[in-house]
């Protein structure tokens, strides 16, 4: 098939965030099945697109709130209010409809569009939904926004998250109902978009890299517990705050706890062993220098890629139930606990075992292989639906601009489902 992947941020050569890792795996999976994939989206500054020859950039764009200034945030908010859209989609409006239309016309003929998460697809839904689509739900974003609202500090922040949730719910409903298939990263999310969608939804197991993971580095243990994440993302921060406030007071004062990753503000912590070190150059090396890994998610939706990476590395860990979304089989060195006292006790046991000379690690190869096999199978079933896809009820025609001098005349182009859903 000839496919188009539409994503707010294009897949990159060296993904680091959970969103980037999932983007790259989806693209690698489509290519591994033998399909040609053209990519449309923005590039985050400092990154290099994966498969650059097939990537069509809308420009460079920093989308992370923690990395931009107050003026940029206010400009995004003003755009969201003026366009009656979500803040996340307002960031995408820089390209403009004409640019999106022109890129799609350039890429014709294609069999369908993979809509990767809600941000860019929602910004130009009227255009994308004229074609057969598959929607990839990294999370149920409206639900995450509501959880953020519940944890917000102050009325203004709460009101903004509630507004975001209302807009995201509207967009997610439209994108999922207009898609021939929906791919989610957890079973809970498969049911998160309502009964009309769940029959067309499938769980897409993930890996953190396409190649089989190399053996975990045998670096000496440098700290007892290592936590790594993008803590500026609200759902991740909720889990970290739970760990720091409810679990660390129950841990021995001589236990070393190192927290790595981007963070907007460093919390005050009474435990003497806690250190915040910011971003690290090598995430795998950092995780492997820990005796054990706490997986501390407490909310949000979608899969926790740090959980998958920990399992691929075979690291001993203790996980909350929320950290195990999208995971069917647990490795033997993973314990599960949601009660803070039990969580703390399991961590103490694992650290003591490793310190006593019991390695505590297992091979992550079988886990990686099983995840990748299931991922490809799920993708193949979803792509087979394109051959049977009807045009989206959003529009019966596709606008095709035909240049006449400097003017463009819009002509309707009918779908031909019998020609693989391509316009003719």
PyMOL commands that set and color helices and strands:
alter all, ss='L'
color gray80, all
select helices_A, chain A and resi 18-32+52-54+65-67+70-83+87-94+97-107+118-123+125-128+141-150+155-177+187-190+195-198+234-250+283-288+305-313+322-324+340-355+365-388+417-419
alter helices_A, ss='H'
color red, helices_A
select strands_A, chain A and resi 2-9+36-43+55-60+112-116+133-137+181-184+201-203+223-228+257-260+274-278+290-295+317-319+334-336+397-404+407-414
alter strands_A, ss='S'
color yellow, strands_A
deselect
rebuild
show_as cartoon
